[in-house]
């Protein structure tokens, strides 16, 4: 969490005895010398999908009750500043107070830069991948819900249990080397009412054991997960199959899904610890 005190140049001038004219209604929308910026409270880093409030502390350094008012501006990818909120706070002469922004969404990875124009003060928030436990869901900004349900280890696959609903039982296969199969279950839903979406492709999922990425082997899967168009209010569920070293345990597994969208990049990571 970022906290630090400041004093604007204009406020310093006011404290030194300079003054500025006041608006008819007592409003101010810039660092006119009537307010001192004490602190901006903001996190340095948050996971994607978080909604964040910033807390701004100011002091009325004027001689009468006044209202502090300023937009909150956002800049992404070095683009133009745009207003995402406006805050205001009425204070008596000499009074210090806090005002909070609305809950501001942080949906995409990367750095979002914010500015308080009243004092030309900027700060940045780093948005990191969402950390989830197996079975939890990632609500993607475009309307998808992506879940990695969990998995199971098999020395041979397909096993009798995994082939029970098949009209013809495939021949069980054994992975090469000192490996065993890991069958992960993935669930993808389209939560939109009247719009189809593209479900993630299998290759967009990545599985690692103890930090080493493992190769996807969908040719083995009895009910492979498949990407492609997903109609509104429908579900796509299936298996992703990997060969992993014998002795691998659930705590060794990390699975992630990531995608690049025009609005920004998204990524979620599943593990036993979340």
N, C-alpha and C positions, 0 to 999 in steps of 0.2 A: 504494500500500500504506500502510495506517494503522498507525503505531507511536507510542505515547506512554507515558510513565511515569505512574504514579499512586501515591498512598498513601491508603488508606482512613482514614476518621475513626477507626474502631475500631483500626486498626493504629497510628495516631498515639498513641492512648491507651495501647496496649501498650508502645510504645517509651518513653513517659513514665513507665512504672512500674506502670500498672494491669494487672491480670490477671483472667482469668476462669477459672471451673472447667472442667476437661477432662472429656470424655465417657469412659465406662468403656473403650471400645475405641479411643480416640484420634481418632475421626472428628470432622470439623466440616463443616457444610453451610451456614455463613453467615460473615459477616465478624465473627467473635467476638474478634478482636484477636490471634489466634495466627498470622495470615498477612498478609503485605504484598503487595498487587498491584503488580507491577513494570511489566507491559506486556500489551497485547492486540494481536496482529498480525492484521490483517484487511484485505482489499482494499476500496477505496472503491467500485469499479465492476467488474462482471463481465458477460460476455455471457450471455444466456439459454442454458440447458442446461448451464451450468458446475456443477461440484460443488466446494465450497470447504471447506477446513479452516481453522479459527481456531487460533492458537497463544497460549496463556495462560501468562505467566511470573509466578511467585509466589515469595515467600521465607518460610521458616519463621522467625518472630521469637520463637518460644517457646524453652523451655529443654530440650526433649526431642523425639525423633522423633515426627512427627504426620502425619496424612493430610489433605490438602486435598481436599474433594469439593463439587461444586456442579452443579446443572442448568444447561443452556444454554437460554434461552427465546427464542421468536420471537413477534413481533407483526406482523400484516399489516393494512393498511387501518384502522388505529386500533382493531382488535379486542382481544380478551383475549390475554394472554400465555399461551403454551402451551410445554411442555417438548419440545424436539426432540433433546436429547442430554444426557448426564451425563458429567462428567470427574472424575478423581481422581488424586492424585499424593502419594506418601509422601516426606517430606523430613526429613533430620536437622536438629537445632537449628542455625539460622543458614544453612542451605543454601538456594540458589536453584535452581529447576528449571522446565522447560517441559513443558506437556501440550497435546496437540492434540485437537481434536474429531474426530468422525467426518466423513466427506465429506458435507456438507449440500447438497442440491439447490437450484438456483436456476432453476426452470422458467418463471416468468412475469415479465413486465415490471413495473417499478415499484420501490418502495423496500421492503426488508425490514429490520425493526428487530430487533436482538438485545439480550439482557440477560444479564448475569452477576449473579444474585441475591446471591451471596456478598458482593459489594461494591456492589450496586445500580448497576453500570456498564453503560451502553448504547452501542451503535454501530449504524451503518446501512450497508447495502450496496445500491447502485443497480444494477438489472439492466437492461441495454441490449439492443437487438435483436441477433440473431446475424448476423454478417457472414460470407458464404460466397462462394466462387468459383463461376462457372457450372459445372454438373455435380455439385456437392456437394449433399448431402441434409440436410434439417432433420427431425430426429426429434421430431415434435410430441408433447407429453405424453399426448394422448388415444389415440395408437396410429397416427396417420397418418405417412407419410414423404413429404415434399414436396420435389421437386427441380425447379429450372429448369435444363434441360440446356444450353441455349444457343440460338443463333438464326442467321439468315442474312438478308442484304439482297437484295431483288429489285426491279428497275425496274418489272416487271409481275408480277401474281400473279392466278390460279395460273400458274406457269411450266410448261414441258413436263415437267421433272423431277418437280415436285410433283403433276402430274396423271397420271403414268405408270400408276398402279394404279387409275385410275378407269375405269369402263365408258364414260362419256361425258366428254370433255374440256371443262371449263367455259371460257367466254370469258375470256381474260386481261384484267385491269383495271389501269389506271394511276392512281395516287393523284393527287389534285388538287394544284395548285401545284407548288412546287419540292420535291417530296417523293418518297420511295421507300418501298417496303414493308419492314417488319421482321417476320419470322416467328419467334416464340419458341416453343420446345418445352418443354412442362411434363409432368412425370411425377409422379403421386400414387399411393401404395400404402397399402393397409390391412394392417398387420403383425399384427393381432390374429388369433387362431386361430378363434374362434367368434362373432364379433360384427361386424355391419356398422357402417360409419361414414359420415358425410356428407362427401363430397369437397368441397373449396373451390369456390365459384362463380367463374366467370371474372372478375367485377367485383372480387373480393377481391385480385386481382393488380394491381399498379400499376407502370407503366414510365415512366421519365424519361430524357431525353437532355439532358446538361449541366444537370440540375436542373429541367427543364421537363417536366411530366407530359404524356404523349401519350394520345390517345383510342383505346380499343379498338374494332376494326372486325371483328367476328366474321362478318359477312355475307360477307366475302371468303374466309374460310378454307375450304380443301378438307376438312380433317379437324379441325374445331374442337374444342378442349378443352371438356369439359362437366362441370359439377358434378353433385351428386345422390348418391344412395345408392351406396355402394361395399361390395360383399360382402367377407367376410373373405378374406384372402390373395389379393386381386385387385389389378389395376393399371388405372389410367386415364391414358392418354397422349393428347395432342393439341396443337394449335397455338393460339397467341394472336397476332393480327395487328394491327399498328400502322402508321400512316403517320408517318414521321419525316423530318426535313430531309435532302435530298441532301447527301452528304458526311459524314454521321454515321458514326462509327467504333465498333468494339466497346468501346473504352475509354471512350466517352461514355455508355454504357448502364448504368443501374441498374434492377433489377427487384425488387420486394418483394411479400411476401404477409403479410397480417395478419388476425387474427380475435380476437373477444372471446368468452371462454368464462366460465362461472360461476366457475371457479377463478381466472381472471385473463386478461390479454391476452397474445397471442403475436404475434411478428413476426420475419421473417427477410429479409435483404437480400442479393441476389446481384449480383456485378459481376465484371469481369475480374481485379480485384486481390484480391477477397475481404475 
